Amino acid sequence: MTSDAPDGSVSEAAVPGQRVLDLLDKAIAVQSPLVRKNIARARQRNPEATPEEVIRNLERMYVSALTGTGAAVGGAAAAPGVGTGIALALSAGEVLSSLELSALFALSIAEVHGVGIDEIERRRTIVMGIMLGGSGSATITKVAERTGQHWGRQVVAKVPLETLRQINKILGKNFITKYGTKQGIIVLGRVAPFGIGALIGGGANAAMATLAVKASRRAFGPPPPSWP
């Protein structure tokens, strides 16, 4: 990481941004081996479920889990007797769990669509592209110089690794802006009178999950008609 400060130290803005990207990489590393278990969980009640049914279950599981995480942290942070420092620490811990849930969701959807992702750069592109929604999709298709609605398959099959690095560099900056700096606003919002923090936390996460679900549908298109 390059230094922006005149004395050679890393600037205050760069450190939190890099931490967000480090957390993202950690989330991807932790969740990648759990993708098939997550899909199996989505098929648990109906082993004969079609890919479309499994994807809908994965979407419901993701939205429910992320909303519950935000509401739980918001409520705990706003509870009487919890100081501001503890509240901020709770919310900071939730950033990682939110990233892990989102990484697991994005990679699970790719797997159901038959899109295997072995390289870390491609995993980063898929996860950040889905979490950034429309702006992520626009960046990927523009830099990759690919046309078509469903960029998820193109990224894995056709885009060279060097191009992916360029894409991820731009996505990384956008990711920091959206989930680094703005995260501070959400964190402060959770340190509110009891009950209000839970609404803010759950509502913000529900909105983020809904956007990610829509982005995943744009990325991969219609579910496959059957399992391979």
SETINU-577123 format. One record per residue: residue number from 1; residue in three letters; x, y, z of N, C-alpha, C, O in turn. Coordinates in steps of 0.1 Angstrom, whole numbers. Example, Ala and Ser with C-alpha at 12.3 -4.5 7.8 and 13.67 -1.06 7.14 Angstrom:
<nodes>
{1 'Ala' {132 -57 78} {123 -45 78} {132 -33 78} {142 -33 85}};
{2 'Ser' {128 -22 71} {137 -11 71} {129 0 79} {134 11 80}};
</nodes>
This chain:
<nodes>
{1 'Met' {8 -12 0} {0 0 0} {9 12 0} {18 13 8}};
{2 'Thr' {6 22 -9} {14 34 -10} {10 43 1} {-1 43 7}};
{3 'Ser' {20 52 4} {18 62 15} {14 76 8} {20 80 -2}};
{4 'Asp' {4 82 14} {0 95 9} {5 107 18} {4 118 14}};
{5 'Ala' {10 104 30} {14 114 39} {28 118 36} {36 110 31}};
{6 'Pro' {32 131 38} {45 136 34} {56 130 42} {67 129 37}};
{7 'Asp' {54 126 54} {64 120 62} {66 105 60} {74 99 67}};
{8 'Gly' {59 100 50} {60 86 47} {50 77 54} {50 65 51}};
{9 'Ser' {43 82 64} {33 74 71} {20 73 62} {18 81 53}};
{10 'Val' {12 63 65} {-1 61 58} {-11 71 63} {-12 74 75}};
{11 'Ser' {-18 78 53} {-28 88 57} {-39 82 65} {-42 70 64}};
{12 'Glu' {-46 90 73} {-57 86 81} {-68 80 73} {-75 71 77}};
{13 'Ala' {-70 86 61} {-81 81 52} {-78 67 46} {-87 59 44}};
{14 'Ala' {-65 65 43} {-61 53 37} {-62 41 46} {-66 30 42}};
{15 'Val' {-59 43 59} {-59 31 68} {-73 25 70} {-74 13 68}};
{16 'Pro' {-83 33 73} {-97 27 74} {-101 20 61} {-107 9 61}};
{17 'Gly' {-98 26 50} {-101 21 37} {-95 7 35} {-101 -2 30}};
{18 'Gln' {-82 6 38} {-75 -6 36} {-80 -17 46} {-81 -29 42}};
{19 'Arg' {-84 -13 57} {-89 -22 67} {-102 -28 62} {-105 -40 64}};
{20 'Val' {-111 -20 55} {-123 -25 50} {-120 -36 39} {-127 -46 39}};
{21 'Leu' {-110 -33 31} {-106 -43 20} {-100 -56 26} {-102 -67 21}};
{22 'Asp' {-92 -54 37} {-87 -65 44} {-98 -74 50} {-97 -86 50}};
{23 'Leu' {-108 -67 56} {-119 -75 61} {-127 -82 50} {-131 -94 52}};
{24 'Leu' {-128 -76 39} {-134 -83 27} {-127 -95 23} {-133 -106 22}};
{25 'Asp' {-114 -94 22} {-106 -106 18} {-107 -117 29} {-107 -129 26}};
{26 'Lys' {-107 -113 42} {-108 -123 52} {-122 -130 52} {-123 -142 53}};
{27 'Ala' {-132 -122 49} {-146 -127 48} {-146 -138 36} {-152 -148 38}};
{28 'Ile' {-140 -134 25} {-140 -143 13} {-133 -156 17} {-137 -167 13}};
{29 'Ala' {-121 -155 23} {-113 -166 27} {-121 -176 36} {-120 -188 35}};
{30 'Val' {-127 -170 46} {-134 -178 56} {-147 -185 50} {-149 -196 53}};
{31 'Gln' {-154 -178 41} {-167 -183 36} {-165 -192 24} {-174 -200 22}};
{32 'Ser' {-155 -190 16} {-154 -198 4} {-155 -213 6} {-162 -220 -2}};
{33 'Pro' {-149 -219 17} {-150 -234 19} {-164 -238 23} {-167 -250 23}};
{34 'Leu' {-173 -228 27} {-186 -231 33} {-197 -230 23} {-209 -232 26}};
{35 'Val' {-193 -227 10} {-204 -225 0} {-213 -237 -2} {-225 -236 -2}};
{36 'Arg' {-207 -249 -4} {-215 -261 -6} {-223 -264 6} {-234 -270 4}};
{37 'Lys' {-218 -262 18} {-226 -265 30} {-238 -255 30} {-249 -259 34}};
{38 'Asn' {-236 -243 26} {-247 -233 26} {-258 -237 16} {-270 -236 19}};
{39 'Ile' {-254 -242 4} {-263 -247 -6} {-271 -259 -1} {-283 -260 -3}};
{40 'Ala' {-264 -268 6} {-270 -280 12} {-280 -276 22} {-291 -282 23}};
{41 'Arg' {-277 -265 30} {-287 -260 40} {-299 -255 33} {-311 -257 38}};
{42 'Ala' {-297 -248 21} {-309 -243 14} {-317 -254 8} {-329 -252 5}};
{43 'Arg' {-312 -266 6} {-319 -278 1} {-324 -287 11} {-330 -297 8}};
{44 'Gln' {-321 -284 24} {-323 -293 35} {-338 -298 36} {-340 -310 37}};
{45 'Arg' {-347 -289 34} {-361 -293 36} {-367 -300 23} {-377 -307 24}};
{46 'Asn' {-360 -297 12} {-364 -304 0} {-352 -307 -9} {-348 -299 -17}};
{47 'Pro' {-347 -319 -7} {-335 -324 -14} {-337 -324 -29} {-327 -323 -37}};
{48 'Glu' {-349 -324 -34} {-352 -324 -48} {-355 -310 -53} {-359 -309 -65}};
{49 'Ala' {-352 -300 -46} {-354 -286 -50} {-347 -283 -63} {-335 -287 -65}};
{50 'Thr' {-353 -275 -71} {-346 -271 -84} {-336 -260 -81} {-337 -254 -70}};
{51 'Pro' {-327 -257 -90} {-318 -245 -88} {-326 -232 -85} {-321 -225 -76}};
{52 'Glu' {-337 -230 -92} {-345 -218 -89} {-350 -218 -75} {-349 -207 -68}};
{53 'Glu' {-355 -229 -70} {-360 -229 -56} {-348 -227 -46} {-350 -221 -36}};
{54 'Val' {-337 -233 -49} {-325 -232 -40} {-321 -217 -40} {-317 -212 -29}};
{55 'Ile' {-320 -211 -51} {-316 -197 -52} {-326 -188 -44} {-321 -179 -36}};
{56 'Arg' {-339 -190 -45} {-348 -183 -37} {-346 -185 -22} {-348 -176 -14}};
{57 'Asn' {-343 -197 -18} {-341 -200 -4} {-328 -193 1} {-328 -188 12}};
{58 'Leu' {-318 -193 -8} {-305 -186 -4} {-308 -171 -2} {-302 -165 7}};
{59 'Glu' {-316 -166 -11} {-319 -151 -10} {-327 -149 3} {-323 -139 10}};
{60 'Arg' {-336 -157 7} {-344 -155 19} {-335 -157 31} {-336 -149 41}};
{61 'Met' {-326 -167 31} {-317 -169 42} {-308 -157 44} {-306 -153 55}};
{62 'Tyr' {-303 -152 33} {-294 -140 34} {-300 -128 39} {-295 -121 48}};
{63 'Val' {-312 -124 34} {-319 -112 38} {-323 -114 53} {-321 -104 61}};
{64 'Ser' {-328 -125 57} {-331 -128 71} {-319 -127 80} {-320 -120 91}};
{65 'Ala' {-308 -133 76} {-296 -133 85} {-290 -119 86} {-287 -115 97}};
{66 'Leu' {-289 -112 75} {-283 -99 76} {-292 -89 83} {-287 -81 91}};
{67 'Thr' {-305 -90 81} {-314 -81 89} {-313 -84 104} {-313 -74 112}};
{68 'Gly' {-313 -96 107} {-313 -100 121} {-300 -96 128} {-300 -92 139}};
{69 'Thr' {-289 -97 120} {-276 -92 126} {-276 -77 129} {-271 -73 139}};
{70 'Gly' {-281 -70 119} {-281 -55 121} {-290 -51 133} {-287 -42 140}};
{71 'Ala' {-302 -57 134} {-311 -54 144} {-306 -58 158} {-308 -51 168}};
{72 'Ala' {-299 -70 159} {-293 -74 171} {-283 -65 176} {-282 -61 188}};
{73 'Val' {-274 -61 167} {-263 -52 171} {-269 -38 175} {-264 -32 185}};
{74 'Gly' {-278 -33 167} {-284 -20 170} {-291 -20 183} {-290 -10 190}};
{75 'Gly' {-299 -31 186} {-306 -31 198} {-297 -32 210} {-299 -26 221}};
{76 'Ala' {-286 -41 209} {-276 -42 220} {-269 -29 222} {-266 -25 234}};
{77 'Ala' {-265 -22 211} {-258 -10 213} {-266 1 219} {-261 10 226}};
{78 'Ala' {-280 0 218} {-288 11 223} {-294 7 237} {-301 16 243}};
{79 'Ala' {-291 -5 242} {-296 -9 255} {-291 0 266} {-280 5 265}};
{80 'Pro' {-299 2 276} {-295 10 288} {-283 4 294} {-282 -8 296}};
{81 'Gly' {-273 13 298} {-261 8 304} {-250 5 295} {-239 2 300}};
{82 'Val' {-252 4 282} {-242 2 273} {-235 15 268} {-242 23 262}};
{83 'Gly' {-223 17 271} {-216 29 268} {-213 30 253} {-214 21 246}};
{84 'Thr' {-210 43 249} {-208 45 235} {-196 37 230} {-197 32 218}};
{85 'Gly' {-186 36 237} {-174 28 233} {-177 13 230} {-173 8 220}};
{86 'Ile' {-185 7 239} {-189 -7 237} {-198 -8 225} {-197 -17 217}};
{87 'Ala' {-207 2 223} {-217 2 212} {-209 3 199} {-212 -5 189}};
{88 'Leu' {-199 11 198} {-191 12 186} {-183 0 183} {-182 -5 172}};
{89 'Ala' {-179 -7 194} {-171 -19 192} {-180 -30 187} {-176 -38 178}};
{90 'Leu' {-193 -31 192} {-202 -40 187} {-205 -39 172} {-205 -48 164}};
{91 'Ser' {-207 -26 168} {-210 -23 154} {-198 -26 145} {-199 -31 134}};
{92 'Ala' {-186 -23 150} {-174 -26 142} {-172 -41 140} {-168 -46 129}};
{93 'Gly' {-176 -49 150} {-175 -64 149} {-186 -69 139} {-184 -79 132}};
{94 'Glu' {-197 -61 138} {-207 -65 129} {-204 -63 114} {-209 -70 105}};
{95 'Val' {-194 -54 112} {-190 -52 98} {-185 -65 92} {-188 -68 81}};
{96 'Leu' {-177 -72 100} {-171 -84 95} {-182 -95 92} {-182 -102 82}};
{97 'Ser' {-191 -96 102} {-201 -106 100} {-210 -103 88} {-214 -112 81}};
{98 'Ser' {-213 -90 85} {-221 -86 74} {-213 -90 61} {-219 -94 51}};
{99 'Leu' {-200 -87 61} {-192 -90 49} {-192 -106 47} {-192 -110 35}};
{100 'Glu' {-191 -113 58} {-190 -128 56} {-203 -133 51} {-203 -142 42}};
{101 'Leu' {-214 -128 56} {-228 -132 51} {-229 -129 36} {-234 -137 28}};
{102 'Ser' {-225 -117 32} {-226 -112 18} {-217 -120 9} {-221 -124 -2}};
{103 'Ala' {-204 -123 14} {-195 -131 6} {-201 -145 4} {-200 -151 -7}};
{104 'Leu' {-206 -151 14} {-212 -165 13} {-224 -165 4} {-225 -174 -4}};
{105 'Phe' {-232 -155 4} {-244 -154 -4} {-239 -153 -19} {-244 -161 -27}};
{106 'Ala' {-230 -144 -22} {-226 -141 -36} {-219 -154 -42} {-222 -157 -53}};
{107 'Leu' {-211 -160 -34} {-204 -172 -39} {-213 -184 -40} {-211 -192 -49}};
{108 'Ser' {-223 -185 -32} {-232 -196 -32} {-241 -194 -45} {-244 -204 -52}};
{109 'Ile' {-245 -182 -48} {-253 -180 -60} {-245 -184 -72} {-251 -190 -81}};
{110 'Ala' {-233 -180 -73} {-224 -183 -84} {-223 -198 -85} {-224 -204 -97}};
{111 'Glu' {-222 -205 -74} {-220 -220 -75} {-233 -227 -80} {-232 -236 -88}};
{112 'Val' {-245 -222 -76} {-257 -228 -81} {-258 -226 -96} {-264 -234 -103}};
{113 'His' {-253 -215 -101} {-254 -212 -115} {-243 -219 -123} {-242 -218 -135}};
{114 'Gly' {-235 -227 -116} {-225 -235 -122} {-212 -227 -126} {-204 -231 -134}};
{115 'Val' {-211 -216 -119} {-199 -207 -121} {-189 -210 -110} {-190 -205 -99}};
{116 'Gly' {-179 -218 -113} {-168 -221 -103} {-158 -210 -103} {-153 -205 -113}};
{117 'Ile' {-154 -206 -91} {-145 -195 -89} {-133 -199 -81} {-134 -200 -69}};
{118 'Asp' {-122 -201 -87} {-110 -206 -80} {-101 -195 -76} {-94 -196 -66}};
{119 'Glu' {-100 -185 -84} {-90 -174 -82} {-95 -163 -73} {-107 -159 -74}};
{120 'Ile' {-87 -158 -64} {-92 -148 -54} {-96 -135 -61} {-106 -129 -57}};
{121 'Glu' {-90 -132 -72} {-94 -119 -79} {-108 -121 -85} {-115 -111 -84}};
{122 'Arg' {-111 -132 -90} {-125 -134 -95} {-135 -134 -84} {-146 -129 -85}};
{123 'Arg' {-131 -140 -72} {-140 -140 -61} {-143 -125 -56} {-154 -121 -53}};
{124 'Arg' {-132 -117 -56} {-133 -103 -52} {-143 -96 -61} {-152 -89 -57}};
{125 'Thr' {-141 -99 -74} {-150 -92 -84} {-164 -95 -82} {-173 -87 -82}};
{126 'Ile' {-167 -108 -80} {-181 -113 -79} {-187 -107 -66} {-198 -101 -66}};
{127 'Val' {-180 -107 -55} {-185 -103 -42} {-187 -88 -42} {-198 -83 -39}};
{128 'Met' {-177 -80 -46} {-178 -66 -46} {-188 -61 -57} {-196 -52 -54}};
{129 'Gly' {-188 -67 -68} {-198 -64 -79} {-212 -65 -74} {-220 -56 -77}};
{130 'Ile' {-215 -76 -67} {-229 -78 -62} {-232 -68 -50} {-243 -63 -50}};
{131 'Met' {-222 -66 -41} {-225 -58 -30} {-226 -43 -34} {-233 -35 -27}};
{132 'Leu' {-220 -39 -45} {-221 -25 -50} {-233 -23 -59} {-236 -11 -62}};
{133 'Gly' {-240 -33 -62} {-252 -32 -70} {-250 -26 -84} {-241 -31 -91}};
{134 'Gly' {-258 -17 -88} {-258 -12 -102} {-244 -5 -105} {-240 -7 -117}};
{135 'Ser' {-238 2 -96} {-226 8 -99} {-215 -2 -101} {-206 0 -110}};
{136 'Gly' {-215 -13 -94} {-205 -24 -96} {-207 -30 -109} {-197 -33 -116}};
{137 'Ser' {-219 -33 -113} {-222 -39 -127} {-217 -30 -138} {-211 -34 -147}};
{138 'Ala' {-220 -17 -136} {-215 -7 -147} {-200 -7 -148} {-195 -6 -159}};
{139 'Thr' {-193 -7 -137} {-179 -6 -137} {-173 -19 -144} {-164 -18 -152}};
{140 'Ile' {-178 -30 -140} {-173 -43 -145} {-175 -44 -160} {-165 -47 -168}};
{141 'Thr' {-187 -41 -165} {-189 -42 -180} {-181 -31 -188} {-177 -34 -199}};
{142 'Lys' {-179 -20 -182} {-172 -9 -189} {-157 -13 -190} {-151 -12 -201}};
{143 'Val' {-151 -16 -179} {-136 -19 -179} {-133 -32 -186} {-123 -33 -194}};
{144 'Ala' {-142 -42 -185} {-140 -55 -192} {-143 -54 -207} {-140 -63 -214}};
{145 'Glu' {-150 -43 -211} {-154 -41 -225} {-162 -52 -229} {-161 -58 -240}};
{146 'Arg' {-172 -56 -221} {-181 -67 -224} {-195 -61 -224} {-199 -53 -216}};
{147 'Thr' {-203 -66 -233} {-217 -62 -233} {-226 -74 -229} {-221 -86 -229}};
{148 'Gly' {-238 -71 -226} {-247 -82 -221} {-252 -80 -207} {-245 -72 -199}};
{149 'Gln' {-263 -86 -203} {-269 -83 -190} {-262 -90 -179} {-261 -85 -168}};
{150 'His' {-257 -102 -181} {-252 -110 -170} {-237 -111 -170} {-231 -120 -176}};
{151 'Trp' {-231 -102 -162} {-217 -101 -162} {-210 -112 -154} {-198 -115 -156}};
{152 'Gly' {-217 -119 -145} {-211 -129 -136} {-204 -140 -144} {-193 -144 -140}};
{153 'Arg' {-210 -145 -154} {-204 -156 -162} {-192 -151 -170} {-182 -158 -171}};
{154 'Gln' {-193 -139 -176} {-183 -133 -184} {-170 -131 -176} {-159 -133 -181}};
{155 'Val' {-172 -126 -163} {-160 -124 -155} {-152 -136 -153} {-140 -136 -153}};
{156 'Val' {-159 -147 -151} {-152 -160 -148} {-146 -166 -160} {-135 -171 -160}};
{157 'Ala' {-154 -166 -171} {-150 -173 -183} {-141 -166 -193} {-133 -172 -200}};
{158 'Lys' {-142 -152 -194} {-136 -145 -205} {-127 -134 -202} {-119 -130 -210}};
{159 'Val' {-128 -129 -189} {-120 -117 -186} {-106 -121 -181} {-105 -128 -172}};
{160 'Pro' {-95 -116 -188} {-82 -119 -183} {-79 -114 -169} {-85 -105 -164}};
{161 'Leu' {-69 -121 -162} {-66 -117 -148} {-62 -103 -147} {-65 -96 -137}};
{162 'Glu' {-54 -98 -156} {-49 -84 -155} {-60 -74 -156} {-60 -64 -149}};
{163 'Thr' {-70 -77 -164} {-82 -68 -165} {-90 -69 -152} {-95 -59 -147}};
{164 'Leu' {-91 -81 -146} {-98 -82 -133} {-91 -73 -123} {-98 -67 -114}};
{165 'Arg' {-78 -73 -123} {-71 -65 -113} {-74 -50 -115} {-76 -43 -105}};
{166 'Gln' {-76 -46 -127} {-80 -32 -130} {-94 -29 -125} {-97 -19 -119}};
{167 'Ile' {-103 -39 -127} {-117 -38 -123} {-117 -37 -108} {-124 -29 -102}};
{168 'Asn' {-110 -46 -101} {-110 -47 -86} {-104 -34 -80} {-108 -31 -69}};
{169 'Lys' {-95 -28 -87} {-89 -16 -81} {-100 -5 -81} {-101 2 -71}};
{170 'Ile' {-108 -4 -91} {-119 6 -92} {-130 2 -82} {-135 11 -74}};
{171 'Leu' {-133 -10 -82} {-144 -15 -73} {-140 -13 -58} {-148 -10 -50}};
{172 'Gly' {-127 -15 -56} {-122 -14 -42} {-124 1 -37} {-128 3 -25}};
{173 'Lys' {-121 10 -45} {-123 24 -41} {-137 27 -39} {-141 34 -29}};
{174 'Asn' {-146 22 -47} {-161 24 -45} {-165 17 -33} {-174 22 -26}};
{175 'Phe' {-160 5 -31} {-163 -3 -19} {-160 5 -6} {-168 5 4}};
{176 'Ile' {-148 11 -6} {-144 18 6} {-153 30 8} {-157 33 20}};
{177 'Thr' {-157 37 -2} {-166 48 -1} {-179 44 5} {-185 51 14}};
{178 'Lys' {-185 33 0} {-198 29 4} {-198 22 18} {-207 24 26}};
{179 'Tyr' {-188 13 20} {-189 5 32} {-178 9 42} {-177 3 53}};
{180 'Gly' {-170 19 39} {-160 24 48} {-165 36 55} {-168 37 67}};
{181 'Thr' {-165 47 47} {-169 60 53} {-184 60 57} {-187 65 68}};
{182 'Lys' {-193 55 48} {-207 56 52} {-211 47 63} {-220 49 70}};
{183 'Gln' {-202 36 65} {-205 27 77} {-205 35 90} {-212 32 99}};
{184 'Gly' {-196 45 91} {-196 53 103} {-209 60 106} {-212 61 118}};
{185 'Ile' {-216 64 96} {-229 71 98} {-239 61 104} {-246 64 113}};
{186 'Ile' {-239 48 98} {-248 38 103} {-244 34 117} {-253 32 126}};
{187 'Val' {-231 33 120} {-227 30 134} {-232 40 144} {-238 37 154}};
{188 'Leu' {-230 53 141} {-235 63 150} {-250 63 151} {-256 66 162}};
{189 'Gly' {-257 60 141} {-272 59 141} {-276 48 151} {-287 49 156}};
{190 'Arg' {-268 38 152} {-273 27 161} {-271 31 176} {-277 25 185}};
{191 'Val' {-262 40 179} {-261 45 192} {-272 55 195} {-269 67 196}};
{192 'Ala' {-284 50 197} {-296 58 198} {-304 53 210} {-301 43 215}};
{193 'Pro' {-315 61 213} {-323 56 224} {-328 41 222} {-330 37 210}};
{194 'Phe' {-330 34 232} {-334 20 231} {-345 17 221} {-355 24 222}};
{195 'Gly' {-343 8 212} {-354 5 203} {-351 11 189} {-353 5 179}};
{196 'Ile' {-347 24 189} {-344 31 177} {-332 25 170} {-332 23 158}};
{197 'Gly' {-322 22 178} {-310 16 172} {-312 3 164} {-306 0 154}};
{198 'Ala' {-321 -5 170} {-325 -18 164} {-331 -16 150} {-329 -23 140}};
{199 'Leu' {-340 -6 150} {-347 -3 137} {-338 2 127} {-338 -2 115}};
{200 'Ile' {-328 11 131} {-318 16 121} {-309 5 117} {-307 4 105}};
{201 'Gly' {-304 -3 126} {-295 -14 122} {-302 -24 113} {-296 -27 103}};
{202 'Gly' {-314 -29 117} {-321 -39 109} {-325 -33 96} {-324 -40 86}};
{203 'Gly' {-330 -21 96} {-334 -15 83} {-323 -12 73} {-325 -15 61}};
{204 'Ala' {-312 -8 78} {-300 -5 69} {-295 -18 63} {-292 -19 51}};
{205 'Asn' {-295 -29 71} {-290 -42 66} {-300 -48 57} {-296 -54 47}};
{206 'Ala' {-313 -46 60} {-323 -52 51} {-322 -45 37} {-324 -52 27}};
{207 'Ala' {-320 -32 37} {-319 -25 24} {-307 -30 17} {-307 -32 4}};
{208 'Met' {-295 -32 24} {-283 -36 17} {-285 -50 11} {-281 -53 0}};
{209 'Ala' {-292 -59 19} {-294 -73 14} {-303 -73 2} {-301 -81 -7}};
{210 'Thr' {-314 -65 2} {-323 -64 -9} {-316 -60 -22} {-318 -66 -33}};
{211 'Leu' {-307 -50 -21} {-300 -45 -32} {-290 -56 -37} {-288 -57 -49}};
{212 'Ala' {-284 -63 -28} {-275 -74 -32} {-282 -85 -39} {-277 -91 -49}};
{213 'Val' {-294 -88 -35} {-302 -99 -41} {-305 -95 -56} {-304 -102 -65}};
{214 'Lys' {-309 -82 -57} {-312 -77 -71} {-300 -77 -80} {-301 -81 -91}};
{215 'Ala' {-289 -73 -74} {-276 -73 -81} {-272 -87 -86} {-267 -89 -97}};
{216 'Ser' {-274 -97 -77} {-271 -111 -80} {-279 -116 -92} {-274 -124 -100}};
{217 'Arg' {-292 -112 -92} {-300 -116 -104} {-296 -110 -117} {-296 -117 -127}};
{218 'Arg' {-291 -98 -116} {-286 -91 -128} {-273 -98 -132} {-270 -99 -144}};
{219 'Ala' {-265 -101 -122} {-251 -107 -125} {-252 -120 -132} {-244 -123 -141}};
{220 'Phe' {-261 -129 -128} {-261 -143 -133} {-273 -146 -142} {-273 -156 -149}};
{221 'Gly' {-284 -138 -141} {-295 -140 -150} {-304 -151 -144} {-303 -155 -132}};
{222 'Pro' {-313 -157 -153} {-323 -167 -148} {-315 -180 -143} {-305 -183 -147}};
{223 'Pro' {-321 -186 -133} {-315 -198 -127} {-314 -209 -138} {-323 -209 -147}};
{224 'Pro' {-305 -218 -137} {-304 -229 -146} {-316 -238 -145} {-321 -240 -133}};
{225 'Pro' {-321 -244 -155} {-334 -253 -154} {-332 -265 -146} {-341 -270 -141}};
{226 'Ser' {-320 -270 -145} {-317 -283 -138} {-303 -283 -133} {-295 -274 -136}};
{227 'Trp' {-300 -292 -124} {-286 -294 -118} {-277 -300 -129} {-282 -309 -137}};
{228 'Pro' {-265 -297 -129} {-255 -304 -138} {-255 -319 -136} {-248 -326 -143}};
</nodes>
